[in-house]
């Protein structure tokens, strides 16, 4: 009986393979033909001509992309005392059970604490960030967080600008690219044209972490205070209220919030105060807010010390007084 069943199974497999095999062969031939066509097109004079025609625009787009990435590269402030490094080893035979201890982190943005502190940090995140990460409500601290917010807002604006500009460039060559390449090779087309990859994620927003791990290492809770645009705006207002309470001069000045950034752009007519470029001429132009006298040189966030610059002029200016 078993022999008969095996004979039937083998017969079915042979029948199925003989039916599917021609389909596999056809698909393989089509795949090879497509790869040959794709390779030929990207080496063809027609493609090279298209690439050369838009090369300047692509380089400008890539420059903007690199500028956006540099704006994202901002670290959070933490004034915690540095007590040095040490090596610790648990040599107990049951150490293997302590799964949460194996992934325990020690970093400037991580505070290992009790469960109570972790729970309370969720209810009053800004209070606990200041307390446990050594952040004092001073003019200098406020200026630093305003600078972080300004960079992150420009980066978020820039992501939209670069995507729109990229689409505009690709739309301009739609009639010059074969339909099959547009439909089945769009990502490769962008790469072959020279576009650098644009990161549209928000993973770069830094965070303060409160982490509790039980002594046995088998239970843990974590509270993450992510400093995204919304939280940075609110944290700046939180710090300013503390400073006002301390009767600091900085409490009386303007705060570099999203509203103020927009107000300065509107005041300057959405025009770069240095080169005169405007969103009217370049609809996808990235405009940034610059401190005329940099914060590092004593400049305050006051409306008369702020100006609108395009990203190119702002990058050239750097930390100079202009």
Order of alpha helices (4+ residues) and beta strands (2+ residues): alpha-alpha-alpha-beta-alpha-alpha-alpha-alpha-alpha-beta-beta-alpha-alpha-beta-beta-alpha
